[in-house]
């Protein structure tokens, strides 16, 4: 019977993935789902959780997981991970953290459990990498500078204070999927763009450069709970991960067999369009240090009657407010409509790098250039507006400056 159940688990939860685009969280758990999970838990030695754990308490763990709103496929993979971690003698404590990246960032998709107490400790929001998708995370990478999230099994390490405040180091245990996390500086930290108010206002969480960022008000509590050798499973329904991860295949794992699955990158056809933004062409050859044209997110929504685009939001707030970099099309609309009131809400900002706790930290500062008198479109009279390549901004009291457009990647722009 045990072999039959193991075979069932391998077939139903290892070989086939489920599409994240169908929002699996909307599917209600059935009695059949619960029975299947309990049978899977029964296959796991109780001692892997604690020497004091009994079969009865394992059933309580099953009840805890089933009651947590976790999807059945996620629970199956997590239980298999616990079993395989035990077989591979991976030391870990009683805390278990789970992220379900098949869910959109507008939903709570991080859970923290105490396996001794059979208790849910936290359930909250978490970000994904800026190259992993927008609302949904659909691309994952283990490569340096990919700015993508990495799925798989991790173990938490020590804390430190970095540019994002209290942070937690993560040790990726899944070869090919996340074992480069430490070299990529993928850590857990807080982010103002993951706070619930931000998500409710803009429709989704902001994005990190690959780190699982938490709401600021929960960062300290969660990090101090899960630090120090706890298991951390980041789930996504990927056939590559289901097939290649040793933590999902300890019953039939063969290095020779799985060596053929060399490509562990999970890529999506989704390509985010980057609109040209405007910067002041003053005297620097470094685009990243030139003043950029912005408007507060609140003014943007009021003037353009649309939600602010997070892809052009500054990665740092200014006086606790969000700002949007203006596109060339938006500026042209303001100029053509002669909207003086709107032009008075436009600012120039620059990045200022400071040293804090031994790390370089970027802040955004408003540059005082005075009140804008006029914006002129530099266009050939014989051509139409499509030929506009630059703009001249005249100020009431300061010298004029020329604006140019770029759609290049700017490190402090885009959430």
CORWOVEN-V292185 format. One record per backbone hydrogen bond with DSSP energy under -0.5 kcal/mol. CO is the residue of the C=O (numbers start at 1). NH is the residue of the N-H. Records with the same first field share a line. If there is no record, write none. Layout:
CO->NH, NH
//
This chain:
1->5
2->6
3->7
4->8
5->9
6->10
7->11
8->12
9->13
10->14, 15
19->22
20->23
23->26
24->27
26->28
30->34
31->35
32->36
33->37
34->38
35->39
36->40
37->41
38->42
39->43
40->43
41->44
45->48
46->49, 50
50->53
54->58
55->59
56->60
57->61
58->62
59->63
60->64
61->65
62->66
63->67
65->68, 70
66->69
71->74, 75
72->76
73->77
74->78
75->79
76->80
77->81
78->82
79->83
80->84
81->85
82->86
83->87
84->88
85->90
86->89
89->91
94->115
95->231
96->113
97->233
98->111
99->101, 235
100->103
101->137
104->107
107->109
109->100
110->124
111->98
112->121, 122
113->96, 115
114->118, 119
119->114, 121
122->112
124->109, 110
128->208
129->132
132->138, 139
135->105
136->138
140->266
143->146
147->131
149->141
152->234
153->173, 174
154->232
155->171
156->229
157->228
158->169
160->162, 167
162->165
164->190
165->162
166->190
167->160
168->188
169->157
170->172
171->155
173->175
174->177, 178, 179
178->181
180->184
181->186
182->185
185->187
186->170
188->168
189->214
191->194
192->195
193->206
195->199
196->200
197->201
198->202
199->203
208->130
211->213
212->189
213->127
214->191
215->218, 219
216->219, 220
218->222
219->223
220->224
221->225
222->226
223->227
229->93
230->156
231->97
232->154, 234
233->99, 235
234->152
235->101
236->238
238->242
239->243
240->244
241->245
245->248
246->249
249->252, 253
254->258
255->259
257->260
258->261
260->262
262->264
265->267
266->140
273->275
276->328
277->406
278->293
279->281, 404
280->282
285->287
286->289
287->290
291->280
292->349
293->326
294->347
295->324
296->300
297->301
298->302
299->303
300->304
301->305
308->310
309->312
310->313, 415
312->325
313->414
318->321
321->318
322->297
323->314
324->295
326->278
327->331
328->332
329->333
330->334
331->335
332->336
333->337
334->339
335->338
338->340
339->343
340->344
342->345
343->346
345->296
347->294
348->367
349->292
350->365
352->363
354->356, 361
356->359
359->356
361->354
363->352, 365
365->350
366->368
367->348, 369
371->396
374->394
376->378, 392
377->379
378->389, 390
380->383
384->387
385->388
389->405
390->378
391->403
392->376, 394
393->401
394->373, 374
398->395
401->393
402->281
403->391
404->279
406->277
410->413
412->315
415->207
//
